[in-house]
Amino acid sequence: MTGSGADYGRDEAIAGAGFRAEAFEVYAKLNPVCPYTADANQLARYAEPAERFQKLRDWVADTPFTVDLAIVEGRFQHFWSVNTAECGPTDTEEGMAAFNAELEDLNRRLSVLEKMAGMI
């Protein structure tokens, strides 16, 4: 594929496959269908990783990885446009422990993406 940005060929697709796998996990964690909490102070903890993801998006804007991010976002949005989820209660002790673990994993995966993109 070609266009106004960087070309996207076989080599870029191979590199992009790993990038897409990590990016999908990050995007899904930043856009939870069933949040662990309804507490605004807890939800504010998403702000820093969301900002990092936006910086990543900006960083890769003129690279083949921009195609990969578009694929990830489109895949996620399409999936949830044709599927539904039944969410359980929020703000439980177990849910908050899972939320903390989710944020740790989100930050770890963001670091992986930043390295893959050459940001760090």
C-alpha positions in Angstrom: 0.0 0.0 0.0 1.2 3.5 -0.7 -0.2 6.9 -0.2 0.9 10.2 1.4 2.7 8.4 4.2 5.3 5.7 4.3 5.0 2.6 2.1 3.5 -0.5 3.7 5.0 -3.7 2.2 5.9 -7.2 3.3 8.7 -6.2 5.6 6.5 -3.5 7.2 3.7 -6.0 7.6 6.0 -8.5 9.4 7.2 -5.8 11.8 3.7 -4.5 12.2 2.3 -7.8 13.2 4.0 -7.7 16.6 3.3 -4.0 16.9 -0.5 -4.6 16.3 -0.6 -7.4 18.9 0.8 -5.1 21.6 -1.2 -2.1 20.4 -4.4 -4.0 20.5 -3.9 -5.0 24.1 -3.0 -1.3 25.0 -6.0 0.1 23.1 -8.4 -2.4 24.7 -7.1 -1.6 28.2 -7.4 2.1 27.5 -11.0 1.6 26.3 -12.5 -1.0 28.7 -15.9 -2.2 27.8 -16.5 -3.2 31.5 -14.6 -0.8 33.7 -13.4 -2.1 37.1 -14.4 1.2 38.8 -16.9 4.0 38.6 -14.7 6.2 40.9 -13.6 9.3 39.0 -10.3 9.5 40.9 -9.5 5.9 40.0 -10.5 6.4 36.3 -8.2 9.4 36.2 -5.4 6.9 36.4 -6.0 6.3 32.7 -4.9 9.8 31.9 -1.2 9.3 31.8 -1.2 6.1 29.7 -3.8 7.6 27.4 -1.4 10.6 26.9 1.5 8.2 26.2 -0.7 6.4 23.6 -1.5 9.7 21.9 2.2 10.6 21.8 2.9 7.2 20.3 0.2 7.8 17.7 1.7 11.2 16.8 5.2 9.7 16.7 4.3 7.0 14.2 2.0 9.3 12.1 4.4 9.2 9.1 5.6 5.6 9.4 4.0 2.3 8.4 3.0 1.8 12.1 0.3 4.4 11.6 -1.5 1.8 9.4 -1.1 -0.8 12.2 -2.7 1.5 14.7 -5.6 2.3 12.4 -6.1 -1.5 11.9 -6.1 -2.0 15.7 -8.5 0.8 16.4 -10.8 -0.3 13.5 -10.8 -3.9 14.7 -11.7 -3.0 18.2 -14.4 -0.6 17.3 -15.9 -3.0 14.8 -15.9 -5.9 17.3 -17.8 -3.8 19.9 -20.2 -2.5 17.3 -21.5 -6.0 16.6 -21.0 -7.6 20.1 -22.1 -6.8 23.6 -20.9 -7.6 27.1 -22.6 -8.0 30.4 -20.6 -6.2 33.0 -20.4 -7.2 36.6 -20.2 -4.9 39.7 -17.6 -2.2 39.9 -15.4 -1.2 42.8 -15.1 -4.6 44.4 -11.9 -5.6 46.2 -11.1 -8.2 43.6 -12.0 -5.8 40.8 -9.7 -3.1 42.1 -6.8 -5.6 42.4 -7.4 -6.6 38.8 -7.6 -2.9 37.9 -4.2 -2.2 39.5 -2.7 -5.2 37.6 -4.3 -4.1 34.4 -2.7 -0.6 34.7 0.7 -2.2 35.4 0.3 -4.4 32.3 -0.9 -1.4 30.3 2.2 0.7 31.2 4.5 -2.3 30.5 2.9 -2.8 27.1 3.1 0.9 26.3 6.9 0.8 27.0 7.2 -2.2 24.6 5.3 -0.2 21.9 7.4 2.9 22.5 10.6 0.8 22.0 9.2 -0.9 18.9 8.4 2.6 17.4 11.8 3.9 18.3 10.6 6.5 20.8 12.8 5.1 23.6 
